[in-house]
Amino acid sequence: MIEVKKNTIIYVACPANAATGGPELLHQLVFKMNQFGYNAMMFYYPNNVEDPVHPRYKKYGNEFVREIRDEEKNILIVPEVKTDLIYKYKKLRKAIWWLSVNYFPRYPRSFKHRIKIILKTIKNQKWCYNFEHIDKLYHLVQSYYAKNYLLSHGIERDRIEYLSDYINPLFISKQLENKNDLRKENIVAYNPKKGFEFTKKIIDRCPEIKFVPIINMIPEEVAELLLKSKIYIDFGDHPGKDRIPREAAISNCVVIVGKKGSAVFEEDVPIDEKYKFEVKKANIPQIINKIKYILNNYENIINDFVGYRQFILEEERKFEEDIKRIFISNWGVKMKIETLVIGAG
């Protein structure tokens, strides 16, 4: 738990003008915190971009700053890909939010300091994961996969807090609008950025099946595709609790994933094991047979995902509860009534 005082400023670091799952989650955190009465602000990097807010996230109305006040009362939250920021500030408290486990060390620019850290991590045989020399550091994890990963690399359990996320409400509203008219077609949607080398082997063996890539689409276009598709496949690394599988499930797609990363964990991807496959060449015929069977028996099989859809619908409420559980105020938090316009931009 992290103590928040009445005058605490919570800075959330985010790449400037970026629009992917990670930046959206960072914006959602600041938005929700301010709803509860915390004083949370975006800090974009680099901090000299004239308009650092991506058009897709202007709807959140989050304030941003170009400088951080390095004071003990304040808190800085950084994504795992921007850990070099935690070395810049000496007084404020810091938290790394592990949105994925695609972690590469980001050290301060000082060569002397960098070498000192590298030598210390090598000595302790905890390469890239020895943060013991950093005072007042917490670890937030977006998935149970990340939590397990940190524990296995020597991070103390009492320094880890679970703070997941929730999908863009657009996908839920679109599903509700079309719940009586599923408009499903024999389409298998996939993300070409996730395990495409393996996915392509499946596609090449099934010329009779329509595979549609999710690429160069705004959220509304992704939602429309998923509403028409019967299946979504993902054989990527699942470095975090990925969003598209959940967006697909809430859009009434049958979800098939490879057993990698977070997809291995029931807590992160709670679907039946028969929809999870080891990503190996020997399993391709079995996967193809599963896809064909689903396309022909979709109306019955989709019932297997009722529990997963309910899990997704509850994520926003759990996210709010986690914020209040982790960030303990000595003045009490209260939800402000605000309306967020749902949409792509």
N, C-alpha and C positions, 0 to 999 in steps of 0.2 A: 504494500500500500504506500502511496505517495501523498504526503501532507500538502494541502493547498491552503494558503492563507488568503484573507480577503483581498490583499493587494498583490497576490501572485500573478505574474504574467506567464502563460503557457505558450511557448513558441513551438510551432510544428514545421519542420523543414520539409521543403517540397521542391522538386525540379521545376524551373520556370517554363511556362507554356507547354507543358507535357500533358498528354491525354491518354493514359492507360489505366489499368486497374489500380495500381499503387497510388498515383496522384489523386484519383477519385476518392480512395479511402482516406487519404490524408485530409482532403477537403471535408469529407463527411465527419471526421473526428472533430475538427474545429467548429463546424456547424452545430453538431450535437452539444459540444461543451458549452458553447455560448447560449444554446437553448436552456441549459441547466444553470446558467448564471456565472460560469467560470469566465475568466478573461483570457480567451485563447485567440491567437493570431497566426497567420501564415508567415513563414520566412522563406522566400524563394531563393534558390541558388541557380545561376549566379545572381547576385543581388543588384545588378546594374541594368537588368532588362527593363525597358521603358514600361511595357505593359505585360507583366509576368503571368497574369491570370488567363488561362486558356478559356476561350469562349464557352466551352462546354461546362465550365465550373463557375461561371459568373453568377449562375442562379443561386449559389449558396450565399452570396453576399458577404463572404468572409473578409475581414480587414487584414491587411498585410503590412509588415514593417521591413525596412531595409537594414536596420541595425538591431542588435540584441543587447539588452541590458544585462551585463554579467553580474548579477546580484544573487545572494544565497536564497532569497525568497522565490526566485523564478525557476522555471523548468524548461528544458529544451528536449524535444522529442525528434529523433532523426530516423529515417528509414535505414535499413541495414546496409544499403549501398552508399551511404554518405556518412560513415563513421568518422571521417577525418574532422568533421565539425566539432566532435566532442572534445578534441584536444585543444581547441582554440579558446575555450572558456574555462576559467579556473574555479569560479565561485558558485555558479548556478548548478542545480541538479540536472542530471542527464538521463535520458532513456533511449535505448535503441529499440525500435519497433521492427521486429523480424517479420516483414511482409512476405518474405520468401527465404529460402536457404541457399539461394544463388549468391553467396557472400564472397566478396573479394576485399582484402584489407585496404582500407583507405587511411593513410597515415598523414600527420601534419607535414607541412612543407620543409620544416627544419631538418636538414640532413642528419645532424648530430642526434636529435631527438628520435628520428626515424630508426637510425641504427641501434640506438639504445633499446627501443621497443622490440625490434626484430631479434636482437641477441637475447633479450629476456624471455621472449616467447619460445625461442629455440631451446634455451636452457630448461624451461619448464615443460617442454614437449607438448605444448598446447598452442600450436601454430594458429595464429589469427584469432584465437579465442581466449587469450589471456588478457582480461581487462582489470586484473587485480590492482594495477597501479593507478587506476582512475577512481577517484573518490566519488561517492554519491551517484553511482551508476545503476540503473535498473534495466531490465529486459522485458519487453512486451512481446508476446507471440501471437501471430494471427492464426496459427494452426497448432494442433497437437503434434504434428510432424515436426514443426520448428521447436516446440517445447522439448520433445524427446531428443532432438538433435543437440540442443544446447546442454541438456543434462548429460548426454554422452560425451560432451567435450569439456566437462568440468565446471560449467556455470552452476552456482549454488541455487538450489530449488527456491529458497526464500527471496531470491532476487528476480524471479520469473513470475510474470503475471499474464494471464490469458486475456487478450483483447482482440477479438476477431473482427468481423465486418458484416455488412449486409449488401445485397445486390441493389442496383439502381431500381427504385420503385417503378420506373417506366415498364419494366418487364412484368411486374405483378399487375399493373393497371391494364396493360395490353391483354394479358391472359384473362382478366375479369371481363373485359369488353367482348372477348370472343369465346367465352366458356361454353356457350350454347351453339357455337359454330366453329368447330376446331379447324376446318378447312385443311385437313392433313393430306399430304401427298407422299408418294414413295420417294422421299428425299432423305439422304444422309448428309447432315451438315458436319463440317469439321473445320478446325483452325489450322491453316497451313504453317503457322509458326510453332505448332506444338507436335513434335514427333512426326514430321511429315515424311521422313525417309521410310519409316515403317508403314505409315498410312498409305503412301503411294503404292507399296507392294500390294495392298488390299485393293486399292482402286484399279490397278492394272489388271487384276484377275477378275474384275467384275464390270465389264463394259456395259452390261445390261442394267446396271444400277446407277441412278443419278446421284452423284456426289457433288455437293456445292460448298466451296470454300468460304469461310467468313473472313473477308479481306477487304480493306478500304471501304468499310461501312461505318456509318454513324450508328449510335445505339438503336434508333428507331428502325433502321434497315436490318440490323441484327435481329431485333424482336420480330419483325415481319417474316424473316427467313425461318426462324425457329418455330413460329406459330404454324408454318406450313410443313415443317419437317417432322418425320416420325422418329428419327434417330439422330443423336449427336455422338460422335466418337472422338476420343482424345487419348492418344498414346504418347503424350509428352511427359516431361519430367515431374510435373505437379510440384514445383518448388514451394508453393503455398497452397492455401485452400482456394483454388482457382474459381473465378467468377463464371466463366462461360458454361461449365457443366451445370451450375446452379441456375443460370439464366435459361438453359435448355430444359432442365427438369421442370421449372415453374411454367414453362411454355408447353408442357405436356409432351416433351420428347423422352424417348427411352435413351438413357445415358449408358454408354459403354466406355470404360476407361482401362488404361494399362496400369499394372500394379507397380507404380513408382511413386516416390515422394508421399504427399498427403493422401493420395488415392489408396494407399495401403491401409490407412487408419480409418476405422469405422467411425470415430468421432468427427472426422473431417468430411468423409464421403460415405454417408450411411446408406449404401445400396447393397442389394444382395450380391454375394460373391460370384454368382453366375454371370454377372455383368462386368466382372473384373478379370483381366487376362494378363498373364506374364507376357511381356513384350519380347517375343522370340519367334523366329521364322516358323518353327514347328506348329505354332498355334494359329497361323493364318487361316488354314482351312476351317478350323473350328470357329474362328471369329466370323468368317464369311457365312458359314451356315447359320450362325446366330443372327446376323444381320438379315439374311433372307427370311428366316423364320419370323422375326419381329415384323418385318414389312408385311407379311401375309397374315399375321395374327395380332396386329397392333392393339385392337380394341380390348383384348383380354390382358395383354402383357402390360399395358400402361398402368393397370391397377397395382403393379408391383412397386410403383413409385409414389404412392399416396403418402407414405411416411417421410420420404425425402422432401416432398413438396411442403409438408407441414413443418419440417425442420427448417426449411428456407424461409417460410412465412414468419417464423418466430425469431429470426436472427436479429432484426432491427431492435426488438424489445430487449433481447439479451445483450446486445451491444450497448444499449443505454444503461442497463443494469451494471455491466462491467465497468463502464466509465465511472459511475458513482461508487462502485466497490473499490476501485483502484485509487482514484483521486479523492482522498478523504478531506473534506473541508471542515474547518473549525467554526464555520458560520452557517452551514446548511445550504443545500442546493435546491432549487425549485425550477421546474420546467416552465419555460416561457412558451406562450402560444404563438407559433409562427407558422406561416404557410410556405412550403417549398414548391415552386412550380416544377412539375415533373416534365422532363423532356430531354432532348438530345443536346440542347445548347442554350 
